[in-house]
Amino acid sequence: MKGVLVITLVLIFTISACDSKNEEYSFYHWKSKAKNVFSDEGLKASDVHKIYMHYFDVAQVNTIDRWDDGIYPVYPLTQVDSVYKCCEVVPVVFIVNKVLLNADVKKLAAKIQSLVDEISLHHFGQKNNELQIDCDWSASTRYHFFELLQLLKKHYQLSCTIRLHQVKYKSETGLPPVDRGVLMLYNVGNLSDFSYNSILSHSIVSQYINQNTDYPIPLDVALPLFSQTVLKNNDGEIKLIKGTDVKLFQNDKLHFETLNSNVYKVVKDTLYKGFYLSVDDQIKLEESKPKEVINSFQEIKKSNINGGEVIFYHLDSSFVNRPSFKEIIKQL
């Protein structure tokens, strides 16, 4: 069975290489169960290089006291299909920024290393020598975060995620001590602003990146391949739900009024995916638009940023099989 899976992957790589423009395409996998999607037709449009697999989050779970710092792993990877053992897999750990405010960095680094190695051994039979840390560090957590990276770098080839503002204002935010970074080209906008798509807007990217932009660390580029529903109540509070259900909002005239092509207003109290919606609440449906993805990526290519890989977020059958994904691959 394993031999068949290897052959399947080789065929996918070979077929896709015929249409490739020498870009290396990878995917983030961000689910606790890694199921086999390599038979999907959509993956034949890309030259799959490797999988960046989410191992767990690090979050403040309990209140801090003298015996417990309250910091624990959550949403761990629990299941991996055997097909992924044929891939190059890079563990990714997401760290909630506020965790770093009061963390004992040495203990945290040791705990992260221990659990990453344990998960790698359990699912893949060997430790991984590469690791990526995802954290939107701030001025208040910068020094703790950089210290954490320095400790982890002793054990792994290390990368971390970089946001647009951290590129434009690199002198102020500092350079993380990693081998390379990943420029996150998604979730770039203000969720509460319903006048544009907050997942990715080329107009926003161009405010941070131009032809003179550079960065001392090599930067791969992460591009969006997902949709989301943004809920805003009368107090301006925002809630975010994965995925969209366009037909539901278009067809349910009893509860929703169409304001424009992707924004709706609640006209009668109702429930949506477990969330209570009140009259006058607003809903924005957002998807990764091929034009915005392509134009934003071209902005990076015209700059002086030294990169390599393109990493799509995330590996999901509902998106890799869409014609829009093949269009993106063709034009990158």
Summary of the structure (lengths in Angstrom):
residues: 332
radius of gyration: 20.8
end to end distance: 34.6
largest distance: 60.0
contacts: 1001
relative contact order: 0.14
helix: 33%
strand: 28%
